[in-house]
Amino acid sequence: MSRTVIDWIEALKSEDSKAIKEAVRALGYLGQTALAPLLEALQAGSIPPEPLAEAFRQIGAASVEPLTALLTSSTRREQQQQIIHILGLIRDNQAVMPLIILLEIHTDPAVRASIADALGNFTDLRAIPPLLSLLADDTPPVQARAAVALGGFTRDPRVVNALLTGAAHPQPIVRSGVIQGLAKAGTDERIVRMLNRMVEDSDPDVRQLAAAAIQYQRGDVMAFQRITSINDSAVQHAVARIQEDGRLDEDDMEAMRNSNPRVRARLLEMVTEDGKTSAVNLIMPGLNDINPAVRQSAIDALVRLGAKIVPTLLEVVQTHKSRFTRAGAAEALGLIGEGSAVAVLVSALKDAEPQVRAAAAEALSHFPAEDALIRGLKAAARDADADVREQVLLALKKFGQEPDKENVIGRFFRRLTGN
């Protein structure tokens, strides 16, 4: 009995790797015939991301136009990132301009980082200017990913100069990305000198990567992979220990105290791949991590859990003692977009900590405009903190609104009372 396209797509859900490979090959052979149902599966989120991505990659260039059309119309961050990842795997240069255009209008750091990853897979020189702009982004994880991506374009002297400048970045995560970019840039005297200097970096992860880069340039092509495999082994071991019922023991919590931030970040990615909320107690400490990339990974993990985690996040925003945790929970609520969060986020505009107020203002910009939301933002436009006011003004601008103008009496009263 012959199998249909739908049968092969369903086979991508299998836990048998051989069955998945067979389905991917079959869908690649079917080509354009399989595109419409694959796109439906992508929109529904009914197929695990990696087998689905591999099926699109097998179909190849014919997938690019419908994928970019879906990317343009999608409003879900997770779906956008998945499509960007697939386009990067296909590596067809017709995807470059749609990705560059998306980058020009998208402010979400996670999406911008995904675009950097994808652009690094192409040979199209049009990718260089946007990647250089991402290297100067104000978000270190985005800068790091851009640095790695630029490693594919190091024949351009602008790229090498930018990476050498980036080696002095104050954030270890960016310096680590720069090293991976420079490793592919050949053995120019300036590059060798810089890598030898970075072997003495104050951060142990940077030192480890710099040593691996030197080995890589000497012909040891597995130098970086060995570091990655060590880190992934640590992550896999930690994930295997996590209890399904969510009651984490001390060994489970110890995984989040790993000295390597890349291990902590990867752990947060993996524990939510199945969409279960059992590891939420492991994710929450990640919102308070000292490393901003790990904090962002924790937020991304919560967003992947979706609406089912919203009640927990609402409580965290209102009651948690850590300002980083409250701010991270507020950001996740905005990206999940569940309407029940609006009232709590409006209240968070009055939080004692400016960081939380700013996060609440940014989160509210993701919701449809409604009277209570707009009133809350307009009231917050007079916040004493400049960063909060900036986020509030950005949110109001998105809704086509402006802050209410104070009259003379109001300004006089505020000066008199010191508010």
C-alpha positions as CSV (number, residue, x, y, z in Angstrom):
1,M,0.0,0.0,0.0
2,S,1.5,3.3,-1.1
3,R,1.8,6.1,1.4
4,T,0.5,9.6,0.9
5,V,2.1,12.9,1.6
6,I,0.2,13.2,4.8
7,D,1.4,9.8,5.9
8,W,5.0,10.8,5.4
9,I,4.5,14.1,7.3
10,E,3.0,12.1,10.2
11,A,6.0,9.9,10.1
12,L,8.2,12.9,11.1
13,K,6.6,12.6,14.5
14,S,8.2,9.1,15.0
15,E,10.7,8.4,17.7
16,D,12.5,6.0,15.3
17,S,15.4,8.0,13.7
18,K,15.4,5.6,10.7
19,A,11.6,6.2,10.1
20,I,12.2,10.0,10.2
21,K,15.1,9.8,7.7
22,E,13.0,7.7,5.4
23,A,10.1,10.2,5.6
24,V,12.5,13.2,5.0
25,R,13.9,11.5,1.9
26,A,10.4,10.7,0.6
27,L,9.2,14.3,1.1
28,G,12.3,15.6,-0.6
29,Y,11.5,13.4,-3.6
30,L,7.9,14.6,-3.7
31,G,9.2,18.2,-3.8
32,Q,6.6,20.9,-4.4
33,T,3.8,18.4,-4.0
34,A,4.6,18.2,-0.3
35,L,5.0,21.9,0.3
36,A,1.4,22.9,1.1
37,P,0.9,20.2,3.8
38,L,4.3,20.9,5.2
39,L,3.5,24.6,5.5
40,E,0.2,23.7,7.2
41,A,2.1,21.5,9.7
42,L,4.6,24.4,10.3
43,Q,1.8,26.8,11.1
44,A,0.0,24.3,13.3
45,G,3.2,23.4,15.2
46,S,2.2,19.8,14.9
47,I,5.7,18.4,13.9
48,P,8.9,18.5,15.8
49,P,11.1,21.4,14.5
50,E,14.2,19.6,13.4
51,P,12.6,16.8,11.2
52,L,10.3,19.4,9.7
53,A,13.3,21.7,8.9
54,E,15.2,18.8,7.3
55,A,12.2,18.0,5.1
56,F,12.1,21.6,3.8
57,R,15.9,21.5,3.3
58,Q,15.5,18.4,1.2
59,I,12.9,20.1,-1.0
60,G,15.3,23.0,-1.4
61,A,14.9,26.3,-3.3
62,A,11.3,25.6,-4.1
63,S,10.5,26.1,-0.4
64,V,12.0,29.6,-0.1
65,E,9.2,31.7,-1.7
66,P,6.3,30.2,0.4
67,L,8.5,30.2,3.5
68,T,9.4,33.9,3.1
69,A,5.7,34.7,2.5
70,L,4.7,32.9,5.7
71,L,7.6,34.6,7.6
72,T,6.3,38.0,6.4
73,S,2.8,37.4,7.6
74,S,3.6,35.6,10.9
75,T,3.3,37.4,14.2
76,R,4.5,34.6,16.4
77,R,8.1,34.9,17.4
78,E,8.7,31.2,17.8
79,Q,7.3,30.5,14.3
80,Q,9.4,33.3,12.8
81,Q,12.6,31.9,14.4
82,Q,11.7,28.4,13.1
83,I,11.2,29.7,9.5
84,I,14.4,31.8,9.7
85,H,16.3,28.6,10.8
86,I,14.9,26.6,7.9
87,L,15.9,29.3,5.4
88,G,19.4,29.3,6.8
89,L,19.5,25.5,6.3
90,I,18.3,25.7,2.7
91,R,21.1,28.3,1.9
92,D,19.4,29.6,-1.2
93,N,20.5,33.3,-1.8
94,Q,17.0,34.3,-2.8
95,A,16.2,34.3,1.0
96,V,18.8,36.9,1.8
97,M,16.9,40.1,0.9
98,P,13.7,39.0,2.7
99,L,15.8,38.3,5.9
100,I,17.5,41.7,5.6
101,I,14.2,43.5,5.2
102,L,12.8,41.7,8.2
103,L,15.9,42.7,10.2
104,E,15.3,46.4,9.4
105,I,11.8,46.3,10.9
106,H,12.2,43.7,13.7
107,T,13.3,44.9,17.2
108,D,13.0,41.5,19.0
109,P,16.6,40.4,20.0
110,A,15.8,36.7,19.7
111,V,14.6,37.2,16.1
112,R,17.5,39.4,15.2
113,A,19.9,36.8,16.6
114,S,18.2,34.1,14.5
115,I,18.6,36.3,11.4
116,A,22.3,36.6,12.1
117,D,22.6,32.8,12.4
118,A,20.9,32.4,9.0
119,L,22.8,35.1,7.2
120,G,26.0,33.4,8.2
121,N,25.0,30.4,6.2
122,F,24.9,32.2,2.8
123,T,27.6,33.2,0.4
124,D,25.8,36.4,-0.7
125,L,27.9,39.4,0.0
126,R,24.7,41.5,0.6
127,A,24.7,39.8,4.1
128,I,27.8,41.7,5.2
129,P,26.4,45.2,5.9
130,P,23.5,43.9,8.0
131,L,25.8,41.5,9.9
132,L,28.2,44.4,10.6
133,S,25.3,46.4,12.0
134,L,24.3,43.5,14.2
135,L,27.8,43.4,15.5
136,A,27.1,46.9,16.8
137,D,23.7,45.9,18.2
138,D,22.9,47.0,21.8
139,T,22.2,43.3,22.8
140,P,25.3,41.2,23.6
141,P,23.8,37.8,22.5
142,V,22.9,39.4,19.1
143,Q,26.4,40.8,18.8
144,A,27.9,37.4,19.6
145,R,25.8,35.6,17.0
146,A,26.7,38.3,14.4
147,A,30.4,37.8,15.1
148,V,30.2,34.1,14.5
149,A,28.2,34.6,11.3
150,L,30.8,37.1,10.0
151,G,33.4,34.4,10.1
152,G,32.1,33.2,6.8
153,F,32.9,36.6,5.2
154,T,36.4,37.3,6.5
155,R,37.9,37.8,3.0
156,D,36.3,41.3,3.3
157,P,38.8,43.6,5.2
158,R,35.8,45.4,6.8
159,V,34.8,42.2,8.5
160,V,38.2,41.4,9.9
161,N,38.6,45.0,11.2
162,A,35.2,44.9,12.9
163,L,36.0,41.5,14.5
164,L,39.4,42.7,15.8
165,T,37.6,45.7,17.3
166,G,35.0,43.5,18.8
167,A,37.6,41.5,20.6
168,A,37.8,44.3,23.2
169,H,34.1,44.1,24.0
170,P,33.3,44.1,27.8
171,Q,30.9,41.1,27.6
172,P,32.6,37.6,27.4
173,I,29.7,36.3,25.3
174,V,30.6,38.8,22.5
175,R,34.4,38.1,22.8
176,S,33.6,34.4,22.5
177,G,31.7,35.0,19.3
178,V,34.5,37.2,17.9
179,I,37.0,34.3,18.5
180,Q,34.8,31.9,16.5
181,G,34.6,34.5,13.7
182,L,38.4,35.2,13.7
183,A,39.2,31.5,13.7
184,K,38.0,31.3,10.1
185,A,39.8,34.4,9.0
186,G,43.2,32.8,8.2
187,T,46.5,33.4,9.9
188,D,47.0,37.1,9.3
189,E,49.5,38.4,11.8
190,R,47.0,40.7,13.4
191,I,44.5,37.8,13.9
192,V,47.2,35.4,15.4
193,R,48.4,38.2,17.7
194,M,44.8,38.8,18.9
195,L,44.0,35.2,19.5
196,N,47.2,34.7,21.5
197,R,46.3,37.7,23.6
198,M,42.8,36.3,24.2
199,V,44.3,33.1,25.6
200,E,45.1,35.3,28.6
201,D,41.5,36.7,28.8
202,S,40.0,37.2,32.3
203,D,37.1,34.8,31.4
204,P,37.8,31.1,31.4
205,D,35.3,30.3,28.6
206,V,37.0,33.0,26.4
207,R,40.4,31.5,27.2
208,Q,39.2,28.0,26.3
209,L,37.8,29.2,23.0
210,A,40.9,31.2,22.1
211,A,43.1,28.1,22.6
212,A,40.7,26.1,20.5
213,A,40.8,28.7,17.7
214,I,44.6,28.6,17.6
215,Q,44.4,24.8,17.3
216,Y,41.8,25.1,14.6
217,Q,44.0,27.4,12.6
218,R,46.8,24.9,12.9
219,G,44.7,22.3,11.2
220,D,42.8,20.7,14.1
221,V,39.3,21.0,12.6
222,M,37.6,19.3,15.5
223,A,39.0,21.8,18.1
224,F,35.7,23.7,18.5
225,Q,33.5,20.6,18.2
226,R,35.3,19.0,21.2
227,I,34.3,22.0,23.4
228,T,30.7,21.8,22.1
229,S,30.5,18.1,22.7
230,I,31.8,18.5,26.3
231,N,29.2,21.2,26.9
232,D,26.4,19.2,25.3
233,S,27.3,16.1,27.3
234,A,26.9,18.2,30.5
235,V,23.6,19.4,29.3
236,Q,22.3,16.0,28.3
237,H,23.3,14.6,31.7
238,A,21.5,17.4,33.5
239,V,18.3,17.1,31.4
240,A,18.3,13.3,32.0
241,R,18.2,14.0,35.8
242,I,15.2,16.3,35.7
243,Q,12.2,14.7,37.3
244,E,9.0,14.6,35.3
245,D,6.8,15.6,38.2
246,G,8.6,19.0,38.6
247,R,9.9,18.3,42.1
248,L,13.5,19.1,41.5
249,D,16.1,17.7,43.9
250,E,19.5,19.3,44.8
251,D,21.3,17.6,41.9
252,D,18.8,19.0,39.4
253,M,19.3,22.5,40.7
254,E,23.1,22.0,40.7
255,A,22.9,21.8,36.9
256,M,21.9,25.5,36.8
257,R,24.9,26.4,38.8
258,N,27.3,25.1,36.2
259,S,30.2,27.5,35.8
260,N,29.8,27.6,32.0
261,P,27.0,30.0,31.0
262,R,26.7,28.2,27.6
263,V,25.8,25.0,29.5
264,R,23.2,26.9,31.6
265,A,21.7,28.5,28.5
266,R,21.6,25.3,26.5
267,L,20.0,23.5,29.4
268,L,17.2,26.1,29.5
269,E,16.6,25.5,25.7
270,M,16.4,21.7,26.1
271,V,14.2,21.4,29.1
272,T,11.3,23.0,27.3
273,E,11.7,21.3,23.9
274,D,8.9,18.8,24.8
275,G,6.6,21.7,25.7
276,K,6.0,20.3,29.3
277,T,6.0,22.6,32.3
278,S,7.7,20.1,34.6
279,A,10.9,22.1,34.7
280,V,9.5,25.5,35.4
281,N,11.2,25.6,38.8
282,L,14.5,25.1,36.9
283,I,13.7,27.9,34.5
284,M,12.9,30.6,37.1
285,P,16.4,30.8,38.5
286,G,17.6,31.4,35.0
287,L,15.7,34.7,35.0
288,N,18.0,35.9,37.8
289,D,21.2,34.6,36.2
290,I,24.3,36.8,36.3
291,N,24.7,36.2,32.5
292,P,22.3,38.2,30.2
293,A,22.4,35.5,27.6
294,V,21.2,32.9,30.2
295,R,18.5,35.3,31.3
296,Q,17.4,35.6,27.7
297,S,17.4,31.8,27.3
298,A,15.1,31.5,30.4
299,I,12.7,34.0,28.8
300,D,12.7,32.1,25.5
301,A,12.1,28.9,27.4
302,L,9.0,30.3,29.2
303,V,7.7,31.7,25.9
304,R,8.0,28.2,24.4
305,L,5.7,26.9,27.1
306,G,3.0,29.3,26.0
307,A,-0.3,30.1,27.7
308,K,-0.1,27.2,30.2
309,I,2.7,29.0,32.1
310,V,0.8,32.4,32.2
311,P,-0.8,31.9,35.7
312,T,2.7,31.2,37.2
313,L,4.2,34.2,35.5
314,L,1.4,36.5,36.7
315,E,2.2,35.5,40.3
316,V,5.9,36.0,39.7
317,V,5.5,39.5,38.3
318,Q,3.4,40.5,41.4
319,T,5.3,38.7,44.2
320,H,8.8,37.7,43.4
321,K,11.6,39.4,45.4
322,S,14.1,39.6,42.5
323,R,13.7,42.5,40.1
324,F,15.4,40.4,37.3
325,T,12.9,37.6,37.8
326,R,9.9,40.0,37.8
327,A,11.3,41.8,34.7
328,G,11.9,38.6,32.9
329,A,8.5,37.2,33.7
330,A,6.9,40.5,32.4
331,E,8.9,40.2,29.2
332,A,7.8,36.6,28.7
333,L,4.1,37.6,29.3
334,G,4.3,40.2,26.6
335,L,5.8,37.7,24.1
336,I,3.2,35.0,24.9
337,G,0.5,37.6,24.4
338,E,-2.2,36.1,26.6
339,G,-4.8,38.9,27.2
340,S,-5.2,38.0,30.9
341,A,-1.8,39.5,31.5
342,V,-2.6,43.1,30.6
343,A,-4.0,44.1,34.0
344,V,-1.0,42.7,35.9
345,L,1.4,44.3,33.5
346,V,-0.4,47.7,33.8
347,S,0.0,47.4,37.6
348,A,3.7,46.5,37.1
349,L,4.2,49.9,35.6
350,K,4.1,51.1,39.2
351,D,6.7,48.5,40.4
352,A,9.4,49.8,42.8
353,E,12.1,48.9,40.4
354,P,12.7,50.8,37.1
355,Q,13.9,47.6,35.4
356,V,10.5,46.0,36.0
357,R,8.5,49.1,35.0
358,A,10.5,49.3,31.7
359,A,9.9,45.6,31.0
360,A,6.2,45.9,31.7
361,A,6.0,48.9,29.3
362,E,7.8,46.9,26.5
363,A,5.6,43.9,27.2
364,L,2.4,45.9,26.9
365,S,3.4,47.0,23.4
366,H,2.7,43.4,22.2
367,F,-1.0,43.5,23.1
368,P,-3.9,45.1,21.2
369,A,-4.7,48.6,22.2
370,E,-7.4,48.9,24.9
371,D,-8.5,51.8,27.1
372,A,-6.9,50.5,30.4
373,L,-3.6,49.7,28.7
374,I,-3.3,53.1,27.0
375,R,-4.3,54.9,30.2
376,G,-1.7,53.0,32.2
377,L,1.0,53.8,29.6
378,K,0.1,57.5,29.5
379,A,0.3,57.7,33.3
380,A,3.7,56.0,33.2
381,A,5.0,58.5,30.6
382,R,5.8,60.8,33.5
383,D,8.0,58.1,35.2
384,A,11.0,59.5,37.0
385,D,13.3,57.1,35.2
386,A,14.5,58.0,31.7
387,D,14.7,54.3,30.5
388,V,11.1,53.7,31.6
389,R,9.9,56.8,29.9
390,E,11.7,55.7,26.7
391,Q,10.0,52.3,26.7
392,V,6.6,53.9,27.5
393,L,7.0,56.3,24.6
394,L,8.0,53.5,22.2
395,A,4.9,51.5,23.3
396,L,2.6,54.5,22.9
397,K,4.1,55.3,19.4
398,K,3.3,51.7,18.4
399,F,-0.3,52.4,19.2
400,G,-0.3,55.7,17.4
401,Q,-0.6,57.5,20.8
402,E,1.2,60.4,22.5
403,P,1.6,61.1,26.2
404,D,-0.9,63.5,27.7
405,K,0.5,67.0,27.9
406,E,0.6,68.4,31.4
407,N,-0.7,71.8,32.1
408,V,1.2,74.5,33.9
409,I,-0.5,73.8,37.2
410,G,0.2,70.1,37.0
411,R,4.0,70.7,36.4
412,F,4.1,73.2,39.2
413,F,2.4,70.8,41.6
414,R,4.8,68.0,40.7
415,R,7.8,70.2,41.3
416,L,6.4,71.4,44.6
417,T,5.8,67.8,45.8
418,G,9.0,66.4,44.3
419,N,7.1,63.8,42.2
